[in-house]
Amino acid sequence: MLTVNNLVKSYGGAGRGRRRGGRAAQEPAPPRPADGARVFAVGGVSFEVQDGELFTLLGPSGCGKTTTLRSVAGLERPDGGTIALSERVLFDAARGVDVPANRRELGMVFQSYAIWPHMTVARNVSFPLDILPSSRRPAKDEIGRRVRRMLEVTELGSYADRAATKLSGGQQQRLALARALVIQPELMLLDEPLSNLDAKLRESMRFELKRLQRELGLTAIYVTHDQSEALVMSSRIAVMNEGRVEQIGKPRDVYTRPATRFVAEFIGTSNFLEGVVASAGGGEVCVDTADGRLVCRGATAPPAVGSPVLLSVRPEALSLATDPHPDAVNQWSGEVMNRAFMGDAVDHVVRVGALEIRIRCHPTQSLEPGTRVHLAADPDKVTLVPTA
């Protein structure tokens, strides 16, 4: 199990990065504020990764997810906090512990596959074992067995003697994984490894990576800004924003019950409605909005009556019809302003009062702009988003 506790990393001054052997990491320094204040790339991040879990750090560019991953890898020196893997302390600012990257024994796969072009596929995989010190290097037969096993699980066995540069993009991605896995790491670190692939291949590789992770029982941290990728692959997701974790949870929980407005906006699409709590009790919260009363269920901590709140409704949680919904608790009427065919769905934009609400419908349902319609939402699918 990996434990990261109160990790802090800030930048300021002339340089950025850590020094190893007298050389600074070659990364451009972010702009320094005019007032000389330090910029916090990571501001007190804490999380745990359980054994066998694929834990995803998700967020927009600049949110601190890659800096967090590089800190775990030993490629960045944090300003504070602790990082521990099982019983091994990899970093502890207070005690001055900072295990070098090459001694952390972690598997790493980054955006660039870094395939060695002068080697065959098999040699690329065996290389991390070949260069180990003699005291730690497995026997030649054991190296061969491990290489064959990794090529088998990544479905590259028939390409063992092929030049690595003669592989397709997806095959090179699997080769990079096989090379990282052959050392049998306790933890895998993956930094947007699919970002260089085209859309169709990236989609298939998501399932391939998930298959490998489950088949081998890997414990992994996966960094991405792609919400769909995170939802498909993750055991749990940590959504990051401006150097902090906004929410940690299973993909379905993060999507259906966002803890903050940022999470609701960043993952998928949401319609937001402001209102005031009219009543709360019996597992239901009634909220008065400018366009009528809405009922939501499942709020973990119902707010006080009279307090302002924010409601989130996903486009697919809404139903659309030209006739009123007779039994609907939450219902609006409005006018279709626009529509867009998405292939597997049709998105409608409906004006309700001063709001424009987006509804995702089955592709067979397509209503022309100007059509008067009725919207309905199940109270279980209306989410009360904390505003604090």
C-alpha distance (Angstrom), angle and dihedral (degrees) to the residues before:
residue distance angle dihedral
M1 . . .
L2 3.81 . .
T3 3.79 118.3 .
V4 3.80 121.9 -167.6
N5 3.79 114.0 -175.9
N6 3.80 127.5 -171.5
L7 3.80 94.1 -28.3
V8 3.80 113.8 -169.7
K9 3.80 128.2 -174.6
S10 3.79 123.5 170.3
Y11 3.78 135.1 172.6
G12 3.77 131.0 -148.1
G13 3.75 138.5 132.1
A14 3.77 127.3 41.5
G15 3.78 102.7 -38.0
R16 3.74 146.1 32.4
G17 3.76 133.3 -148.4
R18 3.76 135.5 31.8
R19 3.75 132.2 -66.0
R20 3.73 122.6 -120.8
G21 3.76 118.5 175.9
G22 3.80 91.8 -8.7
R23 3.83 95.9 -57.1
A24 3.78 123.7 110.0
A25 3.79 119.8 -133.4
Q26 3.79 107.7 -95.8
E27 3.79 100.8 -117.3
P28 3.80 126.9 126.6
A29 3.76 114.6 -110.2
P30 3.80 115.5 -117.3
P31 3.81 116.6 -117.5
R32 3.77 110.8 -77.7
P33 3.80 115.7 -128.6
A34 3.79 114.8 -109.2
D35 3.80 91.3 -120.6
G36 3.81 91.4 57.3
A37 3.81 93.9 -114.4
R38 3.78 117.7 151.6
V39 3.78 120.5 -110.2
F40 3.80 113.6 -127.9
A41 3.80 110.1 -144.0
V42 3.81 89.5 174.5
G43 3.78 118.4 22.6
G44 3.80 112.0 -171.5
V45 3.80 103.6 -38.1
S46 3.82 118.5 -178.6
F47 3.80 130.9 176.7
E48 3.80 143.4 135.3
V49 3.80 128.0 -132.9
Q50 3.80 114.1 -153.7
D51 3.80 123.2 -143.8
G52 3.81 111.7 -83.5
E53 3.80 93.0 15.8
L54 3.80 128.1 130.6
F55 3.79 100.4 -146.2
T56 3.80 116.3 -170.0
L57 3.79 128.5 -153.8
L58 3.80 103.5 -154.2
G59 3.76 128.9 -176.2
P60 3.79 147.2 106.1
S61 3.79 124.3 -69.7
G62 3.79 111.3 -69.7
C63 3.81 95.8 23.1
G64 3.83 93.7 117.7
K65 3.79 100.9 -106.9
T66 3.82 96.9 122.9
T67 3.81 91.9 42.5
T68 3.81 87.9 53.9
L69 3.81 91.2 50.1
R70 3.82 92.3 46.9
S71 3.79 89.5 50.7
V72 3.81 90.0 54.6
A73 3.81 89.2 47.4
G74 3.80 92.3 51.1
L75 3.79 94.0 -116.0
E76 3.81 92.7 114.1
R77 3.79 127.3 42.7
P78 3.82 109.6 -137.8
D79 3.81 122.0 -143.6
G80 3.78 93.4 -132.3
G81 3.78 146.6 -5.8
T82 3.79 135.8 59.6
I83 3.80 136.4 -86.1
A84 3.81 119.8 -165.1
L85 3.80 131.4 175.1
S86 3.80 111.2 -159.8
E87 3.82 103.2 -52.9
R88 3.82 94.9 -19.4
V89 3.79 119.1 97.9
L90 3.80 106.7 -147.0
F91 3.79 96.9 177.3
D92 3.79 134.8 9.4
A93 3.79 116.8 165.5
A94 3.81 94.5 -166.7
R95 3.82 93.9 52.5
G96 3.80 96.1 37.4
V97 3.83 93.9 -117.8
D98 3.81 115.3 152.6
V99 3.81 115.5 156.0
P100 3.83 110.5 -155.5
A101 3.81 116.5 -110.8
N102 3.81 93.8 -113.0
R103 3.81 91.0 56.1
R104 3.79 97.4 48.2
E105 3.83 90.0 78.1
L106 3.79 94.8 -145.3
G107 3.80 126.5 151.6
M108 3.80 113.5 -122.7
V109 3.81 132.1 -168.6
F110 3.79 119.3 176.3
Q111 3.80 138.0 -177.9
S112 3.78 91.6 -84.6
Y113 3.80 108.8 60.4
A114 3.85 90.8 -149.5
I115 3.80 91.8 -152.2
W116 3.81 111.7 -177.1
P117 3.81 102.2 -120.6
H118 3.82 96.8 -159.6
M119 3.83 92.7 58.0
T120 3.76 133.6 75.1
V121 3.79 121.3 -116.7
A122 3.82 91.9 -99.0
R123 3.82 92.7 48.2
N124 3.80 90.9 50.4
V125 3.80 89.3 56.0
S126 3.81 96.3 44.1
F127 3.80 95.9 45.3
P128 3.85 97.6 87.0
L129 3.83 88.4 55.2
D130 3.81 94.8 42.2
I131 3.81 92.8 58.5
L132 3.80 96.9 48.9
P133 3.82 116.1 114.9
S134 3.79 111.1 -89.3
S135 3.81 90.9 -111.3
R136 3.82 90.8 60.6
R137 3.80 101.4 29.1
P138 3.82 114.5 110.5
A139 3.79 119.6 -124.9
K140 3.81 116.4 -86.1
D141 3.81 92.1 -106.6
E142 3.81 90.8 50.9
I143 3.81 91.2 50.1
G144 3.81 89.6 51.8
R145 3.81 91.4 48.8
R146 3.81 92.8 50.2
V147 3.81 92.7 47.1
R148 3.80 92.2 50.5
R149 3.80 90.6 48.0
M150 3.83 92.9 51.3
L151 3.79 92.5 46.6
E152 3.80 89.0 49.9
V153 3.81 96.7 51.5
T154 3.82 91.6 44.8
E155 3.83 90.0 47.6
L156 3.81 93.0 -120.8
G157 3.81 98.2 115.6
S158 3.82 93.9 113.2
Y159 3.81 90.9 52.5
A160 3.82 97.6 54.4
D161 3.82 94.9 116.5
R162 3.79 96.5 37.6
A163 3.81 121.1 108.2
A164 3.81 107.5 -99.1
T165 3.81 92.0 -127.9
K166 3.81 90.0 60.4
L167 3.81 91.9 68.9
S168 3.79 125.6 98.8
G169 3.80 121.2 -111.3
G170 3.79 93.2 -97.1
Q171 3.81 91.5 47.3
Q172 3.81 91.4 50.0
Q173 3.80 88.5 51.6
R174 3.81 90.2 53.9
L175 3.80 89.9 46.4
A176 3.80 90.5 54.9
L177 3.81 88.2 51.4
A178 3.81 92.8 48.3
R179 3.81 90.5 51.0
A180 3.80 91.4 51.4
L181 3.81 93.4 44.9
V182 3.81 97.2 48.7
I183 3.82 91.7 78.0
Q184 3.83 87.8 58.6
P185 3.82 95.3 -126.7
E186 3.75 121.6 -160.3
L187 3.81 88.8 -137.7
M188 3.81 132.8 25.5
L189 3.81 121.7 -150.6
L190 3.80 117.4 -158.9
D191 3.81 120.1 -175.9
E192 3.83 109.4 -166.2
P193 3.82 91.5 -50.3
L194 3.81 93.9 172.1
S195 3.80 98.7 49.7
N196 3.83 93.9 98.6
L197 3.81 93.9 56.0
D198 3.79 126.2 91.7
A199 3.81 117.4 -103.5
K200 3.82 97.4 -99.3
L201 3.80 94.7 46.5
R202 3.78 91.9 43.9
E203 3.80 89.8 56.1
S204 3.82 93.4 51.7
M205 3.82 92.0 44.5
R206 3.80 90.5 56.6
F207 3.78 89.6 65.2
E208 3.81 91.2 41.2
L209 3.80 91.7 54.7
K210 3.79 91.3 46.4
R211 3.81 90.0 50.7
L212 3.81 91.7 51.8
Q213 3.78 92.2 46.4
R214 3.80 92.5 52.8
E215 3.81 95.9 39.9
L216 3.81 93.3 51.1
G217 3.81 96.2 35.3
L218 3.79 90.9 -124.9
T219 3.77 124.1 -177.3
A220 3.79 106.7 -145.4
I221 3.79 144.9 168.5
Y222 3.78 112.1 -146.8
V223 3.80 123.1 -165.7
T224 3.79 120.6 -158.2
H225 3.80 143.0 142.6
D226 3.82 90.7 -153.1
Q227 3.82 109.6 103.8
S228 3.80 94.3 -164.2
E229 3.78 90.9 51.9
A230 3.79 91.4 51.2
L231 3.80 93.8 48.1
V232 3.81 93.2 49.0
M233 3.80 99.3 45.2
S234 3.78 110.2 29.1
S235 3.77 132.9 99.7
R236 3.80 86.5 -165.6
I237 3.80 134.5 -2.6
A238 3.80 131.0 -144.2
V239 3.80 109.0 -159.7
M240 3.80 110.3 -151.9
N241 3.79 130.9 -162.1
E242 3.80 128.7 174.4
G243 3.78 94.3 -13.0
R244 3.80 96.9 -47.5
V245 3.79 137.4 94.0
E246 3.80 111.3 -112.6
Q247 3.81 97.5 -177.0
I248 3.81 140.7 -6.6
G249 3.77 121.2 -160.5
K250 3.77 149.1 109.0
P251 3.82 114.1 -57.3
R252 3.81 94.4 -107.0
D253 3.82 92.7 48.1
V254 3.80 93.5 48.2
Y255 3.80 91.0 48.9
T256 3.80 99.1 43.5
R257 3.82 99.0 33.4
P258 3.83 108.0 33.2
A259 3.79 112.3 -173.0
T260 3.81 95.6 -149.3
R261 3.78 139.0 21.7
F262 3.80 89.7 -109.3
V263 3.82 91.3 58.6
A264 3.81 91.8 47.3
E265 3.81 91.3 50.0
F266 3.80 97.6 41.7
I267 3.80 98.2 47.1
G268 3.76 109.4 59.2
T269 3.81 122.7 -41.7
S270 3.79 127.2 -54.9
N271 3.78 138.6 -174.4
F272 3.81 110.7 -136.8
L273 3.80 124.5 -153.3
E274 3.79 125.0 -176.6
G275 3.76 120.6 -146.6
V276 3.80 149.1 139.4
V277 3.80 125.8 -100.2
A278 3.82 109.5 -106.6
S279 3.80 96.9 178.2
A280 3.80 140.9 -14.0
G281 3.77 129.5 -163.4
G282 3.77 144.8 99.9
G283 3.78 91.3 44.6
E284 3.81 92.7 -58.5
V285 3.79 132.8 104.1
C286 3.80 119.2 -161.0
V287 3.79 114.7 -154.8
D288 3.79 126.8 -169.2
T289 3.80 112.5 -142.5
A290 3.79 131.5 178.2
D291 3.80 88.1 -98.1
G292 3.79 100.9 44.4
R293 3.77 142.1 -67.3
L294 3.81 121.7 -46.9
V295 3.78 128.8 -165.9
C296 3.79 123.2 -150.2
R297 3.78 130.9 -177.4
G298 3.79 135.0 -159.2
A299 3.80 99.7 42.9
T300 3.81 107.4 159.7
A301 3.80 94.1 -150.2
P302 3.83 112.0 20.5
P303 3.83 110.9 -145.5
A304 3.78 123.9 -124.5
V305 3.78 120.4 -86.3
G306 3.80 110.7 -91.5
S307 3.79 95.4 25.4
P308 3.82 120.0 127.8
V309 3.82 114.5 -112.3
L310 3.78 141.2 177.2
L311 3.80 123.0 -129.5
S312 3.80 124.8 -157.8
V313 3.80 124.6 -159.1
R314 3.81 121.2 -179.6
P315 3.85 115.8 -134.8
E316 3.82 92.0 -120.1
A317 3.83 90.6 52.4
L318 3.81 90.7 66.1
S319 3.80 126.3 82.0
L320 3.79 122.4 -149.8
A321 3.82 128.5 -154.6
T322 3.77 140.5 154.3
D323 3.82 90.7 -129.7
P324 3.82 126.6 59.7
H325 3.80 118.1 -92.8
P326 3.83 102.3 -117.7
D327 3.80 98.1 -157.9
A328 3.81 100.9 32.1
V329 3.79 117.5 127.2
N330 3.81 93.5 -163.5
Q331 3.79 113.2 42.3
W332 3.81 137.7 156.4
S333 3.78 134.6 177.0
G334 3.76 123.7 -142.4
E335 3.78 148.2 134.7
V336 3.79 129.7 -87.0
M337 3.80 108.3 -114.7
N338 3.79 100.6 175.4
R339 3.81 143.3 -10.4
A340 3.79 136.2 -159.0
F341 3.80 129.4 -163.5
M342 3.83 108.5 -133.8
G343 3.81 99.2 179.1
D344 3.79 98.3 -114.6
A345 3.82 93.1 36.3
V346 3.80 144.6 15.4
D347 3.79 117.9 -127.2
H348 3.80 117.5 -149.8
V349 3.79 125.8 -167.2
V350 3.80 110.1 -150.4
R351 3.78 124.9 -171.3
V352 3.80 111.8 -136.2
G353 3.79 110.1 178.6
A354 3.80 105.6 -54.3
L355 3.81 92.7 -19.2
E356 3.78 130.9 91.5
I357 3.81 108.5 -149.3
R358 3.79 123.8 -165.3
I359 3.82 119.1 -141.7
R360 3.80 125.7 -173.6
C361 3.82 113.0 -148.6
H362 3.78 138.6 -180.0
P363 3.84 110.1 -81.1
T364 3.81 90.2 -113.1
Q365 3.80 90.1 62.9
S366 3.79 112.7 76.7
L367 3.81 122.2 153.8
E368 3.78 123.3 -168.0
P369 3.81 121.2 -118.4
G370 3.78 110.5 -91.2
T371 3.82 94.2 37.7
R372 3.82 114.4 134.9
V373 3.80 108.2 -128.1
H374 3.79 143.9 173.5
L375 3.81 124.1 -130.5
A376 3.80 127.3 -157.7
A377 3.80 134.5 -175.7
D378 3.80 130.2 -167.1
P379 3.85 109.0 -122.0
D380 3.82 88.7 -130.9
K381 3.81 88.7 62.4
V382 3.79 96.5 49.2
T383 3.79 108.1 94.1
L384 3.78 125.7 -153.0
V385 3.82 104.7 -141.7
P386 3.82 115.6 -152.9
T387 3.81 110.7 -120.1
A388 3.81 97.6 -165.4
